[in-house]
Amino acid sequence: MSTFDKRRHSRDDTISAVQYVLNRLHSEEIFDGVIANISESGVCILTTDPLSKGQDITIKNKIPATSQTATVRWSTKYHDLYYMAGLELI
């Protein structure tokens, strides 16, 4: 079963700037990224900083979803300077 088959909701392609904070103790550092696609339950972002599977982040921008907290479900190197990560909105 492919990753696409596991998704509960269809994704809409988009290009939108996003800011997020890593949910760590005493961390308020804001990171920048780009939303590549979004659904009711997830977001795919591109960033210059690696994210770790299982890591929780808070999306600072308003996104068309019911939550702004997300868990990294997968992350991979994307080209030379970027990382791509799949986030599940929680």
MARSE-379289 format. One record per atom (N, C-alpha, C, CB): residue in three letters; z, y, x; atom name. Coordinates in steps of 0.1 Angstrom, whole numbers, plus 5000, padded with zeros to 4 digits. Each point is the difference from the previous one (the first is absolute). Glycine has a CB too. Example, Ala and Ser with C-alpha at 12.3 -4.5 7.8 and 13.67 -1.06 7.14 Angstrom:
REM residues 2
ala 5078 4943 5132 N
ala 5000 5012 4991 CA
ala 5000 5012 5009 C
ala 5012 4988 4981 CB
ser 4981 5023 5015 N
ser 5000 5011 5009 CA
ser 5008 5011 4992 C
ser 4978 4994 5012 CB
***
This chain:
REM residues 90
met 5000 4988 5008 N
met 5000 5012 4992 CA
met 5000 5012 5009 C
met 5012 4988 4981 CB
ser 4979 5021 5017 N
ser 4999 5012 5008 CA
ser 5011 5011 4996 C
ser 4975 4996 5003 CB
thr 5027 5013 5005 N
thr 5009 5011 4997 CA
thr 4997 5007 4987 C
thr 5004 5003 5024 CB
phe 4983 4999 4974 N
phe 4995 5007 4988 CA
phe 5004 4992 4988 C
phe 4981 5010 5013 CB
asp 5018 4977 4987 N
asp 5003 4992 4989 CA
asp 5015 5000 4996 C
asp 4981 4985 5006 CB
lys 5028 5019 5004 N
lys 5014 5000 4998 CA
lys 5004 5013 4993 C
lys 5003 4985 5020 CB
arg 4989 5025 4980 N
arg 5004 5013 4994 CA
arg 5001 5000 4985 C
arg 4988 5011 5019 CB
arg 5023 4996 4976 N
arg 5002 5000 4986 CA
arg 4992 5011 4993 C
arg 5023 4992 5004 CB
his 4973 5018 5004 N
his 4993 5011 4994 CA
his 4988 5004 5009 C
his 5021 5009 4989 CB
ser 4968 4995 5004 N
ser 4988 5004 5008 CA
ser 5003 5013 5008 C
ser 4985 4989 4983 CB
arg 5009 5012 5028 N
arg 5002 5012 5009 CA
arg 4988 5010 4998 C
arg 5013 4986 5017 CB
asp 4991 5027 4984 N
asp 4990 5010 4999 CA
asp 4998 5006 5014 C
asp 5005 5005 4976 CB
asp 4983 4996 5030 N
asp 4998 5006 5013 CA
asp 5002 5015 4998 C
asp 4984 4982 5007 CB
thr 5022 5024 5003 N
thr 5003 5014 5001 CA
thr 5002 5004 5014 C
thr 5010 5000 4977 CB
ile 4989 5013 5026 N
ile 5004 5005 5013 CA
ile 5009 5012 4997 C
ile 4978 4993 5012 CB
ser 5035 5005 4992 N
ser 5010 5010 4996 CA
ser 5011 5001 5011 C
ser 4995 4996 4975 CB
ala 5008 5016 5030 N
ala 5010 5001 5010 CA
ala 5014 4997 4994 C
ala 4986 5017 5012 CB
val 5022 4977 4996 N
val 5014 4996 4995 CA
val 5010 5002 5012 C
val 4990 4983 4984 CB
gln 5022 5020 5012 N
gln 5011 5000 5010 CA
gln 5010 4990 4995 C
gln 4996 5025 5006 CB
tyr 5011 4969 5004 N
tyr 5010 4990 4997 CA
tyr 5011 5000 5010 C
tyr 4983 4986 4990 CB
val 5029 5009 5006 N
val 5011 4999 5009 CA
val 5004 4985 5001 C
val 5008 5024 4993 CB
leu 4995 4972 5019 N
leu 5005 4986 5002 CA
leu 5015 5000 4995 C
leu 4984 4996 5020 CB
asn 5019 4994 4972 N
asn 5014 4999 4994 CA
asn 5009 4994 5011 C
asn 4991 4998 4976 CB
arg 5014 5010 5033 N
arg 5009 4996 5010 CA
arg 5012 5009 4999 C
arg 4982 4992 5015 CB
leu 5030 5004 4990 N
leu 5011 5008 5000 CA
leu 4998 5013 5008 C
leu 5014 4979 4998 CB
his 4990 5032 4997 N
his 4999 5013 5006 CA
his 4986 5003 5005 C
his 5024 4997 5007 CB
ser 4966 4999 4986 N
ser 4986 5003 5004 CA
ser 4994 5009 4989 C
ser 4998 4978 5014 CB
glu 4997 5033 4990 N
glu 4993 5009 4991 CA
glu 4986 5004 5006 C
glu 5022 5008 4990 CB
glu 4974 4985 5020 N
glu 4987 5003 5006 CA
glu 4989 4997 4990 C
glu 5009 4995 5023 CB
ile 4982 5014 4975 N
ile 4989 4999 4991 CA
ile 4988 4996 5008 C
ile 5010 5017 4984 CB
phe 4983 4973 5011 N
phe 4987 4995 5006 CA
phe 4989 5003 4990 C
phe 5012 4982 5013 CB
asp 4976 5020 4993 N
asp 4988 5002 4992 CA
asp 4991 4988 4999 C
asp 5001 5024 5007 CB
gly 4992 4974 4982 N
gly 4991 4989 4999 CA
gly 4989 5004 4989 C
gly 5018 4984 5006 CB
val 4973 5007 4992 N
val 4990 5002 4990 CA
val 5000 4988 4991 C
val 4986 5013 5016 CB
ile 5014 4989 4971 N
ile 4999 4989 4990 CA
ile 4985 4996 4999 C
ile 5021 5009 4987 CB
ala 4977 4978 5015 N
ala 4986 4995 4999 CA
ala 4997 4995 4986 C
ala 5000 4994 5025 CB
asn 5010 4999 4969 N
asn 4998 4996 4986 CA
asn 5014 4999 4994 C
asn 4979 4988 5005 CB
ile 5022 5012 4982 N
ile 5012 5000 4992 CA
ile 4999 4992 4987 C
ile 5006 5022 5011 CB
ser 5005 4972 4985 N
ser 5000 4994 4987 CA
ser 5014 5003 4993 C
ser 4984 4981 5008 CB
glu 5019 5013 4981 N
glu 5013 5002 4994 CA
glu 5011 4994 5008 C
glu 4989 4999 4978 CB
ser 5008 4991 5030 N
ser 5010 4993 5008 CA
ser 4999 5001 5015 C
ser 5001 4985 4981 CB
gly 4989 5021 5024 N
gly 4999 5001 5014 CA
gly 4991 5011 5006 C
gly 5003 4976 4999 CB
val 4998 5026 5014 N
val 4992 5010 5007 CA
val 4996 4994 5013 C
val 5013 5019 4989 CB
cys 4975 4985 5015 N
cys 4995 4997 5014 CA
cys 4999 5013 5007 C
cys 4988 4979 4993 CB
ile 5019 5022 5019 N
ile 5000 5012 5007 CA
ile 4995 4998 5014 C
ile 5019 5009 4987 CB
leu 4975 5001 5019 N
leu 4997 5001 5014 CA
leu 5009 5010 5007 C
leu 4976 4994 4995 CB
thr 5029 5002 5017 N
thr 5009 5008 5007 CA
thr 4998 4999 5015 C
thr 5017 4998 4981 CB
thr 4988 5011 5027 N
thr 4999 4998 5014 CA
thr 5013 4994 5006 C
thr 4985 5020 5001 CB
asp 5025 4977 4990 N
asp 5012 4994 5004 CA
asp 5001 4986 4994 C
asp 5011 5022 5002 CB
pro 4993 4968 5006 N
pro 5000 4986 4994 CA
pro 5012 4999 4990 C
pro 4990 4991 5022 CB
leu 5008 5001 4968 N
leu 5010 4997 4991 CA
leu 5003 4985 5001 C
leu 4993 5019 4984 CB
ser 5019 4977 5013 N
ser 5004 4986 5001 CA
ser 5001 4993 4986 C
ser 5012 5005 5022 CB
lys 4984 4983 4978 N
lys 5001 4992 4987 CA
lys 5014 5000 4996 C
lys 4980 4986 5006 CB
gly 5023 5017 4981 N
gly 5013 5000 4995 CA
gly 5007 5013 5000 C
gly 5001 4977 5007 CB
gln 4994 5032 5001 N
gln 5006 5014 5001 CA
gln 4998 5008 4987 C
gln 4995 4999 5025 CB
asp 5016 5008 4971 N
asp 4999 5008 4988 CA
asp 4997 5015 5005 C
asp 5017 4985 4988 CB
ile 4975 5021 5004 N
ile 4997 5014 5003 CA
ile 5001 5008 4987 C
ile 4984 4994 5019 CB
thr 5017 5019 4982 N
thr 5000 5009 4988 CA
thr 4988 5009 5001 C
thr 5025 4999 4998 CB
ile 4966 5001 4992 N
ile 4989 5008 5000 CA
ile 5004 5014 4994 C
ile 4984 4980 4997 CB
lys 5013 5031 5011 N
lys 5005 5013 4997 CA
lys 4991 5007 4990 C
lys 5010 5001 5023 CB
asn 4977 4996 4977 N
asn 4991 5006 4991 CA
asn 5001 4994 4986 C
asn 4984 5005 5019 CB
lys 5011 5002 4971 N
lys 4999 4995 4987 CA
lys 4988 4991 5000 C
lys 5012 5020 4989 CB
ile 4990 4967 5006 N
ile 4989 4991 4999 CA
ile 5000 4995 4986 C
ile 5001 4993 5024 CB
pro 4987 5004 4971 N
pro 4999 4995 4986 CA
pro 5006 4986 4998 C
pro 4980 5015 4997 CB
ala 5033 4984 5004 N
ala 5006 4987 4998 CA
ala 5014 5002 4996 C
ala 4986 4989 5018 CB
thr 5021 5000 4978 N
thr 5013 5002 4994 CA
thr 5011 5001 5011 C
thr 4992 4987 4980 CB
ser 5005 5011 5032 N
ser 5010 5000 5011 CA
ser 4994 5007 5012 C
ser 5011 4979 4991 CB
gln 4998 5026 5017 N
gln 4996 5006 5013 CA
gln 5006 4992 5012 C
gln 4998 5022 4989 CB
thr 5010 4967 5008 N
thr 5005 4992 5011 CA
thr 4991 4988 5001 C
thr 5024 5008 4996 CB
ala 4973 4988 5016 N
ala 4991 4988 5002 CA
ala 5005 4992 5012 C
ala 4981 5014 4991 CB
thr 5015 4973 5008 N
thr 5003 4990 5010 CA
thr 4987 4996 5007 C
thr 5020 4992 4988 CB
val 4979 5008 5025 N
val 4989 4996 5008 CA
val 4998 4985 4998 C
val 5003 5019 5017 CB
arg 4985 4977 4977 N
arg 4998 4985 4999 CA
arg 4991 4995 5011 C
arg 5002 5003 4975 CB
trp 4990 5005 5031 N
trp 4992 4996 5012 CA
trp 4996 5013 5007 C
trp 4991 4979 4988 CB
ser 5006 5019 5025 N
ser 4996 5011 5008 CA
ser 4991 4995 5011 C
ser 5021 5013 4995 CB
thr 4968 4994 5009 N
thr 4991 4995 5010 CA
thr 4994 5012 5007 C
thr 4995 4979 4987 CB
lys 5001 5019 5026 N
lys 4993 5010 5008 CA
lys 4987 5002 4993 C
lys 5012 4994 5022 CB
tyr 4984 5019 4977 N
tyr 4987 5003 4994 CA
tyr 4993 5010 5009 C
tyr 5010 4997 4977 CB
his 4979 4998 5029 N
his 4993 5008 5010 CA
his 5010 5002 5012 C
his 4984 5011 4983 CB
asp 5013 4999 5025 N
asp 5007 5002 5012 CA
asp 5013 5009 4998 C
asp 4979 4998 5013 CB
leu 5021 5011 4978 N
leu 5011 5010 4999 CA
leu 5008 4998 4987 C
leu 4986 5016 5013 CB
tyr 5010 4975 4978 N
tyr 5007 5000 4987 CA
tyr 5005 4986 4997 C
tyr 4985 5017 4993 CB
tyr 5024 4983 4997 N
tyr 5006 4988 4994 CA
tyr 4997 5001 4985 C
tyr 5018 4997 5018 CB
met 4980 4991 4976 N
met 4998 4999 4986 CA
met 5012 4992 4995 C
met 4974 5002 5001 CB
ala 5032 5002 4988 N
ala 5011 4993 4994 CA
ala 4999 4999 4985 C
ala 5014 5008 5019 CB
gly 4990 4980 4976 N
gly 5001 4998 4985 CA
gly 5014 5002 4996 C
gly 4980 4984 5000 CB
leu 5022 5025 4990 N
leu 5014 5003 4996 CA
leu 5001 4996 4985 C
leu 5002 5019 5016 CB
glu 5009 4974 4981 N
glu 5003 4997 4986 CA
glu 5010 5010 4995 C
glu 4996 4975 5004 CB
leu 5001 5032 4985 N
leu 5009 5010 4994 CA
leu 5011 4993 4993 C
leu 4981 5016 4997 CB
ile 5031 4989 5006 N
ile 5012 4994 4994 CA
ile 5008 5010 4992 C
ile 5001 4983 5019 CB
***
